[in-house]
Amino acid sequence: MASAIEDYAVIGDLHTAALVGRDGSVDWLCLPRFDSPACFAALLHDETAGRWLLAPADGGSCTTRRYRGESLVLESEWRSAGGTVRVVDFMPPRGEAPDVVRIVEGVEGRVRMAMELRLRFDYGGVTPMRTRSDGGLRAVAGPDSARLWTPVDLRTTPEAVEAGFEVEAGRSVPFVLTYQASHLEPPEHADPAKALEETEDFWSEWIAACDYDGRRPEAVRRALITLKALTYAPTGGVLAAATASLPEWPGGERNWDYRYCWLRDSTFTLQALLTTGYLDEARAWREWLVRAAAGEPTRLRAVYTLDGGRRLPDLEPDWLAGYGGASPVRIGNGSSDQFQLDVLGEVLDCLHLARNSGLTTDETVWDLQKALLDHLEGNWREPDRGIWEVRGPPRDFVHSKVMAWTGFDRAVRTVRHHGLPGPAGHWASVRDEIHREVCSRGYDAERNTFTRSYGSRELDAALLLLPRVGFLPWTDPRVRGTVDAVRRELSEDGLLLRYRLDTGDGDGLPGREGAFVACAFWLVDALHSTGRRREAEELFERLLSLRNDVGLLSEEYDTSAGRFLGNVPQAFSMVGLINSARLLSGERTETSHRRREHGGGAG
């Protein structure tokens, strides 16, 4: 069986990432990039789907582990009667080809080690042909090849490549796994010692640019490193998570592939980068967004590939049993074909935030915004699938309508504050019409709360975002009432569900899910902004305590069992941590909203 989700740490090279368990096994790695087929897929099956184990011969979980300083270099230590050994795992910044470097270091005494490499290309579906090569072994299958280099003697079995060796104090034993397309000559393997130095230098230099000095800086800096690790360097795209098909509830079928870029995450991510000193990353993400959204506004997707492509695969590899038996395993993401109204508002808000923050732009960006506004004007009345990408019938989701309001609001501000040409008066009238409709049809006066959708009595954690985009001020009684109602009705042991599944207003899918971590950070912001600062700080500290031992958060959390659920590490959760920390440190978290203008509509 794969390890518990919280038992995994991540290493990566800004092109892809690997998950390393506390038992010393690399159970997930896609090569050559995040969304490529996995060559280690034990995470979604067992060791027969591919893994790379490097640990003491008598097994067991590591005694301690940590990232070396503020880097993505992982150190795992095992202490035994015979001695102490450390395994250092990392991926150097991408050069000619991707490398995974593992160095066994003797710390005390003498420890017997075991290495088992099971390469399985195409999500465990293809066992490669193996041949001996200089200083190691080469594996080839179809378009893929990998080479393992080590000074240790290797032996092959029908299923794996294995090695047994001893390491004593002061000695080290390296292993380097290098991937290359099979039609190319294998590249030279990385020099382990030099690669380690270069990797540490890269991360040290990168985190040195962080100018955050507020609350819990160590947690924020680790969250930023994780966010950087989820960035696809060639394009600047930030993917949602490094994994696919980890379940939102044990044994369930809510298993999605998160190795892609969602447009709706753009404003939150851009804000986290801009406000902590990472202008280059913010600019690259904004430029990725513009390229992805370019073209016909009517064909705007909610989710794109790492390079901005619109076509995502749609696979269910039936040879994989799924994590803990959770099936089906899904590769790709069908939500890319949905109409999600809120995405238009998120993109317009993000581009406005970038302009307000001084990121240079050109007239083509404004042309894109105007085209999106034309499409938004013709479609804001239509029901959609919403922020949570429901599989049931489309509805008039309140959050979606508010994001349509946001799009027109930002357009009006752009014309009035930046002097760009556009029909600000007309856009303001559309904005005000949306505002009136939402306050009339999406508000339950009897309970003093906005609702999930028009005509519904159910709630949605996304309602906490209404004041964040400036739709109403935090001081408005309707906002306070909504915060209280969401907290009361969606609470899961103090955290938040996205919405209730045990009602007729669910999402069209069977099964359960855990508390959604990002929503709990939104509640931190809402409590703080409505004057309950002590409660906000207490919830924030509790959320930090949910991180695993190396500072990572997943998508969801099982409060009854105290375990991670969903894909990991989750960018949306780490961004929530950063933005909530900033707010508790006295900084603003409204997206690009600065102040309400006269005529914005008070409902």
C-alpha positions as CSV (number, residue, x, y, z in Angstrom):
1,M,0.0,0.0,0.0
2,A,1.0,3.6,-0.6
3,S,1.8,5.7,2.5
4,A,-0.7,8.1,4.1
5,I,-1.0,11.2,2.0
6,E,0.5,13.3,4.8
7,D,3.6,11.1,4.9
8,Y,4.8,12.4,1.6
9,A,7.3,15.2,0.9
10,V,7.8,16.8,-2.5
11,I,11.0,17.4,-4.5
12,G,11.1,18.9,-7.9
13,D,12.9,20.9,-10.6
14,L,10.2,23.3,-11.8
15,H,9.3,21.0,-14.6
16,T,8.0,18.1,-12.6
17,A,7.9,16.8,-9.1
18,A,8.3,13.5,-7.1
19,L,6.6,12.4,-3.9
20,V,8.9,10.7,-1.4
21,G,7.4,8.7,1.5
22,R,8.7,8.4,5.0
23,D,9.7,4.9,4.2
24,G,12.2,6.1,1.6
25,S,10.1,5.2,-1.4
26,V,9.5,7.6,-4.4
27,D,5.9,6.6,-5.2
28,W,5.0,9.3,-7.7
29,L,7.0,10.8,-10.5
30,C,5.9,12.0,-14.0
31,L,8.6,12.5,-16.6
32,P,9.6,14.7,-18.3
33,R,7.0,17.2,-16.9
34,F,4.2,17.4,-14.3
35,D,1.4,16.2,-16.6
36,S,3.4,13.4,-18.4
37,P,2.6,9.8,-17.7
38,A,4.0,8.6,-14.4
39,C,7.0,6.3,-14.3
40,F,6.4,5.7,-10.6
41,A,2.7,5.2,-9.9
42,A,2.7,3.1,-6.7
43,L,0.8,6.0,-5.1
44,L,-2.2,4.9,-7.1
45,H,-1.8,1.1,-6.8
46,D,1.2,-0.7,-5.2
47,E,4.9,-1.2,-5.9
48,T,4.1,-3.1,-9.1
49,A,3.0,0.2,-10.7
50,G,6.5,1.6,-10.2
51,R,8.5,3.0,-7.3
52,W,12.1,3.7,-6.1
53,L,12.8,2.5,-2.6
54,L,16.1,3.5,-0.8
55,A,16.1,2.8,2.9
56,P,17.7,0.7,5.6
57,A,17.4,-3.0,4.8
58,D,15.3,-3.7,7.8
59,G,12.7,-1.1,6.6
60,G,10.5,1.2,8.6
61,S,9.7,4.9,8.5
62,C,12.4,7.4,8.9
63,T,13.0,8.7,12.4
64,T,13.1,12.4,11.4
65,R,13.1,14.3,8.2
66,R,13.3,17.9,7.1
67,Y,14.1,20.1,4.2
68,R,17.7,21.3,4.3
69,G,17.4,25.0,5.2
70,E,15.0,26.9,3.0
71,S,15.3,24.6,0.0
72,L,13.6,21.7,-1.7
73,V,16.4,19.3,-0.7
74,L,14.9,16.6,1.5
75,E,16.8,14.9,4.3
76,S,15.4,11.7,5.9
77,E,17.2,10.0,8.8
78,W,16.9,6.5,10.2
79,R,18.3,5.8,13.7
80,S,18.9,2.2,14.6
81,A,21.0,0.1,17.0
82,G,23.6,-0.2,14.4
83,G,23.9,3.5,13.6
84,T,22.3,6.5,11.9
85,V,21.9,7.0,8.1
86,R,20.6,9.9,6.1
87,V,19.2,9.9,2.6
88,V,19.3,13.2,0.7
89,D,16.8,13.5,-2.1
90,F,16.5,16.3,-4.6
91,M,16.0,17.3,-8.3
92,P,18.6,19.8,-9.6
93,P,17.3,22.7,-11.6
94,R,16.6,21.4,-15.1
95,G,19.6,21.2,-17.4
96,E,19.8,19.0,-20.5
97,A,17.5,16.4,-18.9
98,P,15.7,15.7,-15.6
99,D,17.6,14.1,-12.8
100,V,16.6,12.6,-9.5
101,V,19.5,12.5,-7.2
102,R,19.6,10.3,-4.0
103,I,22.6,10.4,-1.8
104,V,23.0,8.0,1.2
105,E,25.1,9.5,4.0
106,G,26.5,7.6,6.9
107,V,26.1,9.6,10.1
108,E,26.9,7.2,12.9
109,G,28.0,3.6,13.1
110,R,27.2,1.2,10.2
111,V,23.9,0.6,8.5
112,R,22.9,-2.0,5.9
113,M,20.9,-0.4,3.1
114,A,18.6,-1.7,0.4
115,M,17.7,-0.2,-3.0
116,E,14.9,-1.3,-5.2
117,L,14.1,0.4,-8.5
118,R,10.9,-0.5,-10.4
119,L,10.5,1.6,-13.5
120,R,7.1,1.4,-15.0
121,F,6.3,3.9,-17.8
122,D,2.7,5.0,-18.8
123,Y,1.2,5.0,-15.2
124,G,2.5,1.5,-14.5
125,G,1.3,0.0,-17.7
126,V,4.7,-0.6,-19.4
127,T,7.7,-2.5,-18.1
128,P,10.8,-1.3,-19.9
129,M,13.6,-3.4,-21.4
130,R,16.7,-3.1,-19.3
131,T,20.3,-3.2,-20.4
132,R,23.6,-2.7,-18.6
133,S,25.3,0.7,-19.2
134,D,28.5,2.3,-18.0
135,G,28.2,2.5,-14.3
136,G,24.7,1.4,-14.1
137,L,21.7,0.5,-16.1
138,R,19.4,1.8,-18.9
139,A,15.7,1.1,-19.3
140,V,13.8,1.8,-22.6
141,A,10.2,1.4,-23.6
142,G,8.6,3.2,-26.6
143,P,9.4,6.9,-26.4
144,D,10.8,6.8,-22.9
145,S,14.1,5.9,-21.5
146,A,15.9,6.3,-18.1
147,R,19.4,5.6,-16.9
148,L,20.4,4.8,-13.4
149,W,24.0,5.6,-12.4
150,T,25.6,4.5,-9.1
151,P,29.0,3.1,-7.9
152,V,27.1,0.3,-6.2
153,D,26.8,-3.2,-7.8
154,L,23.3,-3.7,-9.2
155,R,21.4,-7.0,-9.7
156,T,18.4,-7.4,-11.9
157,T,15.3,-9.5,-11.3
158,P,12.3,-9.9,-13.5
159,E,10.5,-7.2,-11.6
160,A,13.2,-4.8,-10.4
161,V,16.7,-3.5,-10.2
162,E,18.1,-4.1,-6.7
163,A,21.2,-3.4,-4.6
164,G,22.3,-4.1,-1.1
165,F,25.2,-2.2,0.5
166,E,26.5,-0.9,3.8
167,V,27.3,2.7,4.6
168,E,29.4,3.8,7.6
169,A,29.9,7.2,9.3
170,G,31.6,9.8,7.0
171,R,30.9,7.8,3.8
172,S,28.3,8.6,1.1
173,V,26.8,6.5,-1.8
174,P,25.1,8.4,-4.6
175,F,22.4,7.3,-7.1
176,V,21.3,9.4,-10.1
177,L,18.3,8.6,-12.3
178,T,18.2,10.5,-15.6
179,Y,15.3,10.6,-18.0
180,Q,15.7,11.1,-21.8
181,A,13.6,10.5,-24.9
182,S,14.5,7.0,-26.1
183,H,15.6,8.2,-29.6
184,L,18.2,10.4,-28.2
185,E,21.6,9.5,-26.8
186,P,21.6,9.3,-23.0
187,P,23.0,12.5,-21.5
188,E,25.8,12.6,-19.0
189,H,24.5,12.0,-15.5
190,A,24.6,14.8,-13.0
191,D,27.6,15.0,-10.7
192,P,25.9,14.4,-7.3
193,A,28.0,16.6,-5.1
194,K,28.0,19.5,-7.6
195,A,24.3,19.1,-8.3
196,L,23.5,19.2,-4.5
197,E,25.5,22.5,-4.2
198,E,23.8,24.0,-7.2
199,T,20.3,23.0,-6.0
200,E,20.9,24.5,-2.5
201,D,22.3,27.7,-4.1
202,F,19.3,28.0,-6.4
203,W,16.7,27.8,-3.6
204,S,18.8,30.0,-1.3
205,E,19.0,32.7,-3.9
206,W,15.3,32.4,-4.8
207,I,13.9,32.6,-1.2
208,A,16.3,35.6,-0.5
209,A,14.0,37.7,-2.7
210,C,11.1,37.2,-0.2
211,D,10.3,40.5,1.5
212,Y,7.6,39.3,3.8
213,D,8.3,40.0,7.5
214,G,4.9,39.5,9.0
215,R,3.2,36.8,11.1
216,R,4.7,33.2,11.0
217,P,7.4,34.0,8.3
218,E,8.8,30.5,8.4
219,A,5.4,29.1,7.4
220,V,4.9,31.7,4.6
221,R,8.4,31.1,3.2
222,R,7.9,27.4,3.1
223,A,4.5,27.9,1.4
224,L,6.2,30.2,-1.2
225,I,8.8,27.5,-1.9
226,T,6.1,25.0,-2.4
227,L,4.2,27.3,-4.7
228,K,7.4,27.8,-6.7
229,A,7.8,24.0,-6.8
230,L,4.4,23.9,-8.5
231,T,5.4,26.3,-11.2
232,Y,6.2,25.1,-14.7
233,A,9.3,27.2,-15.4
234,P,9.1,27.2,-19.3
235,T,5.8,29.0,-19.3
236,G,5.2,30.4,-15.8
237,G,2.0,28.3,-15.3
238,V,1.2,27.3,-11.7
239,L,-0.5,24.0,-11.5
240,A,-3.1,23.1,-8.8
241,A,-1.2,20.1,-7.3
242,A,1.6,17.7,-8.2
243,T,-0.7,14.6,-8.1
244,A,-3.6,13.0,-9.8
245,S,-6.6,11.0,-8.5
246,L,-5.9,11.2,-4.7
247,P,-9.4,10.8,-3.2
248,E,-11.4,13.5,-1.5
249,W,-12.7,10.7,0.8
250,P,-11.2,7.3,1.6
251,G,-12.3,4.7,-1.0
252,G,-14.5,7.2,-2.8
253,E,-14.8,8.2,-6.5
254,R,-14.2,11.9,-6.2
255,N,-10.7,11.5,-7.6
256,W,-9.5,14.2,-9.9
257,D,-6.3,15.1,-11.8
258,Y,-4.9,18.4,-10.6
259,R,-1.7,18.6,-12.7
260,Y,-3.1,21.5,-14.7
261,C,-3.6,25.3,-14.4
262,W,-6.9,26.7,-13.3
263,L,-7.8,30.3,-14.4
264,R,-9.8,30.9,-11.2
265,D,-6.8,30.5,-9.0
266,S,-5.1,33.4,-10.8
267,T,-6.0,36.3,-8.6
268,F,-5.2,34.6,-5.4
269,T,-1.9,33.3,-6.7
270,L,-0.9,36.6,-8.3
271,Q,-1.7,38.4,-5.0
272,A,0.4,36.0,-3.0
273,L,3.4,36.5,-5.4
274,L,3.1,40.2,-5.8
275,T,2.9,41.0,-2.1
276,T,5.9,38.9,-1.1
277,G,8.4,40.2,-3.5
278,Y,8.1,37.8,-6.5
279,L,7.5,40.2,-9.3
280,D,9.1,38.0,-12.0
281,E,7.0,35.0,-11.0
282,A,3.9,37.2,-10.9
283,R,4.7,38.6,-14.4
284,A,5.3,35.1,-15.8
285,W,1.9,33.9,-14.3
286,R,0.1,36.9,-15.7
287,E,1.6,36.4,-19.1
288,W,0.7,32.7,-19.1
289,L,-2.9,33.8,-18.2
290,V,-3.0,36.2,-21.1
291,R,-1.8,33.6,-23.6
292,A,-4.2,31.0,-22.3
293,A,-7.2,33.3,-22.4
294,A,-6.3,34.7,-25.8
295,G,-8.4,33.7,-28.8
296,E,-12.2,33.5,-28.9
297,P,-13.7,34.5,-25.5
298,T,-16.6,32.2,-26.1
299,R,-14.1,29.3,-25.9
300,L,-12.5,30.3,-22.6
301,R,-11.8,27.2,-20.5
302,A,-11.6,27.0,-16.7
303,V,-8.5,24.8,-16.8
304,Y,-5.6,24.5,-19.2
305,T,-2.4,22.5,-19.7
306,L,0.9,23.8,-18.4
307,D,1.7,25.5,-21.7
308,G,-1.8,27.0,-22.1
309,G,-3.2,24.2,-24.3
310,R,-7.0,23.6,-24.2
311,R,-7.0,19.8,-24.8
312,L,-6.7,17.7,-21.7
313,P,-6.6,13.9,-21.8
314,D,-9.6,11.9,-20.6
315,L,-8.3,8.5,-19.4
316,E,-9.2,5.9,-16.7
317,P,-6.3,3.5,-16.5
318,D,-8.2,0.4,-15.3
319,W,-5.0,-1.4,-14.3
320,L,-4.6,1.0,-11.4
321,A,-6.6,0.1,-8.3
322,G,-6.5,3.7,-7.0
323,Y,-5.1,5.1,-3.8
324,G,-6.5,2.9,-1.0
325,G,-8.8,1.3,-3.5
326,A,-10.4,4.7,-4.5
327,S,-11.5,4.3,-8.0
328,P,-11.8,5.1,-10.8
329,V,-8.3,6.6,-11.3
330,R,-8.8,9.6,-13.5
331,I,-6.2,11.2,-15.8
332,G,-7.2,14.5,-17.3
333,N,-10.0,16.7,-16.2
334,G,-13.5,16.8,-17.7
335,S,-14.4,20.1,-16.0
336,S,-12.4,21.9,-18.8
337,D,-15.5,21.7,-21.0
338,Q,-17.9,23.3,-18.5
339,F,-19.3,26.8,-18.7
340,Q,-18.1,28.4,-15.4
341,L,-19.2,32.0,-15.4
342,D,-17.0,33.0,-12.4
343,V,-13.8,32.3,-14.4
344,L,-14.5,35.4,-16.6
345,G,-14.6,37.6,-13.6
346,E,-11.5,36.0,-12.1
347,V,-9.5,36.6,-15.2
348,L,-10.7,40.3,-15.4
349,D,-9.9,40.8,-11.8
350,C,-6.5,39.3,-12.1
351,L,-5.5,41.5,-15.1
352,H,-6.8,44.5,-13.3
353,L,-4.8,43.6,-10.2
354,A,-1.7,43.2,-12.3
355,R,-2.2,46.6,-13.9
356,N,-2.8,48.3,-10.5
357,S,0.4,46.7,-9.2
358,G,2.5,48.2,-11.9
359,L,3.1,45.1,-14.1
360,T,3.7,46.5,-17.5
361,T,1.2,45.6,-20.2
362,D,0.2,46.5,-23.7
363,E,-2.9,47.4,-25.6
364,T,-3.5,43.7,-26.6
365,V,-4.3,42.9,-22.9
366,W,-6.9,45.6,-22.8
367,D,-8.3,44.4,-26.1
368,L,-8.6,40.9,-24.5
369,Q,-10.3,42.3,-21.5
370,K,-12.9,44.2,-23.6
371,A,-13.6,41.0,-25.6
372,L,-14.1,39.1,-22.4
373,L,-16.5,41.8,-21.2
374,D,-18.5,41.5,-24.3
375,H,-18.8,37.8,-23.8
376,L,-19.6,38.3,-20.1
377,E,-22.4,40.8,-20.9
378,G,-24.1,38.3,-23.2
379,N,-23.8,35.4,-20.7
380,W,-24.0,36.7,-17.1
381,R,-27.6,35.8,-16.8
382,E,-27.0,32.1,-17.8
383,P,-26.7,29.4,-15.1
384,D,-23.3,27.7,-14.8
385,R,-21.4,25.0,-13.0
386,G,-19.8,27.4,-10.6
387,I,-16.5,27.6,-8.7
388,W,-16.8,24.0,-7.6
389,E,-17.4,22.6,-11.1
390,V,-20.5,20.7,-10.2
391,R,-21.5,17.7,-12.3
392,G,-25.2,18.3,-11.7
393,P,-27.5,20.7,-13.6
394,P,-26.3,24.3,-14.1
395,R,-27.6,26.9,-11.6
396,D,-27.6,30.6,-10.9
397,F,-24.7,30.4,-8.4
398,V,-24.4,33.6,-6.3
399,H,-20.6,33.5,-6.3
400,S,-20.6,33.2,-10.1
401,K,-22.9,36.3,-10.4
402,V,-20.8,38.2,-8.0
403,M,-17.7,37.4,-10.1
404,A,-19.6,38.7,-13.2
405,W,-20.2,41.9,-11.1
406,T,-16.4,42.0,-10.4
407,G,-15.5,41.8,-14.1
408,F,-17.6,44.9,-14.9
409,D,-16.5,46.7,-11.8
410,R,-12.8,46.3,-12.7
411,A,-13.5,47.5,-16.2
412,V,-15.1,50.7,-14.9
413,R,-12.1,51.3,-12.6
414,T,-9.7,50.7,-15.4
415,V,-11.3,53.4,-17.5
416,R,-11.6,55.9,-14.7
417,H,-8.3,55.3,-13.0
418,H,-6.0,54.3,-15.9
419,G,-7.6,56.3,-18.7
420,L,-8.0,53.4,-21.1
421,P,-10.9,53.8,-23.6
422,G,-14.1,52.0,-23.0
423,P,-17.9,52.6,-22.3
424,A,-17.5,53.0,-18.5
425,G,-21.0,54.3,-18.1
426,H,-22.6,51.3,-19.8
427,W,-20.4,48.9,-17.9
428,A,-21.3,50.6,-14.7
429,S,-25.0,50.1,-15.5
430,V,-24.5,46.4,-16.1
431,R,-22.5,46.1,-12.9
432,D,-25.3,47.8,-10.9
433,E,-28.0,45.6,-12.5
434,I,-26.1,42.5,-11.4
435,H,-25.7,43.9,-7.9
436,R,-29.4,44.5,-7.6
437,E,-30.3,41.1,-8.9
438,V,-27.9,39.3,-6.5
439,C,-29.1,41.2,-3.5
440,S,-32.7,40.5,-4.5
441,R,-32.6,36.9,-5.6
442,G,-29.5,35.5,-3.9
443,Y,-30.2,36.9,-0.4
444,D,-32.3,35.2,2.3
445,A,-33.7,38.1,4.4
446,E,-35.3,35.7,6.9
447,R,-31.9,34.2,7.8
448,N,-29.8,37.2,7.0
449,T,-27.5,35.4,4.6
450,F,-26.7,35.1,1.0
451,T,-27.4,31.7,-0.4
452,R,-25.5,29.2,-2.7
453,S,-27.8,29.9,-5.7
454,Y,-31.0,31.8,-6.5
455,G,-34.0,30.2,-4.8
456,S,-31.9,27.9,-2.6
457,R,-31.7,27.8,1.1
458,E,-28.3,26.1,1.0
459,L,-24.9,27.8,1.6
460,D,-21.5,27.8,0.0
461,A,-18.1,28.7,1.5
462,A,-17.4,30.8,-1.6
463,L,-19.9,33.3,-0.2
464,L,-17.1,34.4,2.1
465,L,-15.5,35.9,-1.0
466,L,-18.2,38.4,-1.7
467,P,-16.8,41.3,0.5
468,R,-13.2,40.3,-0.6
469,V,-13.9,41.4,-4.1
470,G,-15.7,44.6,-2.9
471,F,-19.3,43.5,-3.7
472,L,-20.3,44.7,-0.2
473,P,-18.1,46.1,2.6
474,W,-17.2,43.9,5.6
475,T,-19.2,46.2,7.8
476,D,-22.5,45.4,6.0
477,P,-24.9,43.4,8.2
478,R,-25.6,41.0,5.4
479,V,-21.9,40.2,5.2
480,R,-21.7,39.5,8.9
481,G,-24.9,37.4,8.7
482,T,-23.4,35.4,5.8
483,V,-20.1,34.8,7.6
484,D,-22.0,33.5,10.7
485,A,-24.4,31.3,8.7
486,V,-21.5,29.7,6.7
487,R,-19.6,29.1,9.8
488,R,-22.6,27.6,11.6
489,E,-24.0,25.4,8.7
490,L,-20.8,24.3,6.9
491,S,-18.6,23.7,10.0
492,E,-16.8,20.4,10.1
493,D,-15.2,20.4,13.6
494,G,-14.3,24.0,13.2
495,L,-13.1,23.8,9.6
496,L,-15.4,24.3,6.6
497,L,-17.0,22.1,4.0
498,R,-17.4,23.7,0.6
499,Y,-21.2,23.0,0.7
500,R,-23.4,20.3,2.1
501,L,-23.6,17.0,0.1
502,D,-26.5,15.6,2.1
503,T,-29.1,17.8,0.5
504,G,-30.8,18.0,-2.9
505,D,-28.5,21.0,-3.6
506,G,-25.3,18.9,-3.8
507,D,-23.1,18.5,-6.8
508,G,-24.5,15.6,-8.8
509,L,-21.9,13.1,-7.5
510,P,-22.2,10.3,-4.9
511,G,-20.0,10.0,-1.8
512,R,-18.4,12.3,0.8
513,E,-15.6,14.7,0.9
514,G,-13.5,16.3,3.7
515,A,-13.1,19.8,4.9
516,F,-11.7,22.1,2.2
517,V,-8.5,23.7,3.5
518,A,-8.6,26.9,1.4
519,C,-12.1,27.6,2.6
520,A,-10.9,27.5,6.2
521,F,-8.3,30.2,5.3
522,W,-11.2,32.3,3.8
523,L,-12.9,32.0,7.1
524,V,-9.8,33.2,8.9
525,D,-9.9,36.3,6.6
526,A,-13.6,36.8,7.2
527,L,-13.4,36.5,11.0
528,H,-10.5,39.0,11.1
529,S,-12.3,41.4,8.7
530,T,-15.5,41.4,10.7
531,G,-13.6,42.2,14.0
532,R,-13.1,38.8,15.5
533,R,-9.4,38.8,15.4
534,R,-8.7,36.5,18.3
535,E,-10.9,33.8,16.7
536,A,-9.2,34.4,13.3
537,E,-5.7,34.0,14.9
538,E,-6.8,30.8,16.7
539,L,-8.1,29.3,13.5
540,F,-5.0,30.3,11.6
541,E,-2.8,28.6,14.1
542,R,-4.9,25.5,14.0
543,L,-4.6,25.4,10.2
544,L,-0.8,25.7,10.5
545,S,-0.9,22.7,12.9
546,L,-2.5,20.6,10.1
547,R,0.6,20.8,7.9
548,N,2.7,17.7,7.8
549,D,6.1,17.5,9.2
550,V,7.7,19.3,6.2
551,G,5.1,22.1,6.0
552,L,2.8,20.9,3.2
553,L,-1.0,21.0,3.0
554,S,-3.3,18.9,0.8
555,E,-6.6,19.9,-0.7
556,E,-8.9,18.6,2.0
557,Y,-8.7,17.3,5.6
558,D,-10.5,14.5,7.4
559,T,-11.1,16.1,10.8
560,S,-12.3,12.8,12.4
561,A,-9.3,10.8,11.4
562,G,-6.7,13.7,11.4
563,R,-5.4,12.9,7.9
564,F,-4.9,14.5,4.5
565,L,-7.4,14.0,1.7
566,G,-7.1,15.0,-1.9
567,N,-4.2,16.0,-4.1
568,V,-0.9,17.2,-2.6
569,P,0.8,19.6,-2.2
570,Q,-2.2,21.8,-3.0
571,A,-1.3,25.3,-4.4
572,F,-4.7,26.8,-3.4
573,S,-4.1,25.7,0.3
574,M,-0.6,27.2,0.3
575,V,-1.8,30.4,-1.3
576,G,-4.5,30.7,1.4
577,L,-1.9,30.4,4.1
578,I,0.2,33.2,2.5
579,N,-2.7,35.6,2.1
580,S,-4.2,34.9,5.5
581,A,-0.8,35.5,7.1
582,R,-0.5,38.8,5.3
583,L,-4.0,39.9,6.5
584,L,-3.2,39.0,10.2
585,S,0.0,41.0,9.8
586,G,-2.1,44.1,8.9
587,E,-2.0,43.9,5.1
588,R,-5.1,44.1,2.8
589,T,-6.4,41.0,1.2
590,E,-9.2,42.3,-1.1
591,T,-8.2,41.4,-4.6
592,S,-7.8,44.5,-6.7
593,H,-10.6,46.4,-4.8
594,R,-9.4,49.6,-3.3
595,R,-12.6,51.5,-2.2
596,R,-16.2,51.5,-3.2
597,E,-17.1,54.1,-5.7
598,H,-20.2,56.1,-5.8
599,G,-22.7,54.2,-8.0
600,G,-21.2,50.8,-7.2
601,G,-24.6,49.7,-6.0
602,A,-25.4,49.1,-2.4
603,G,-28.2,46.7,-3.1
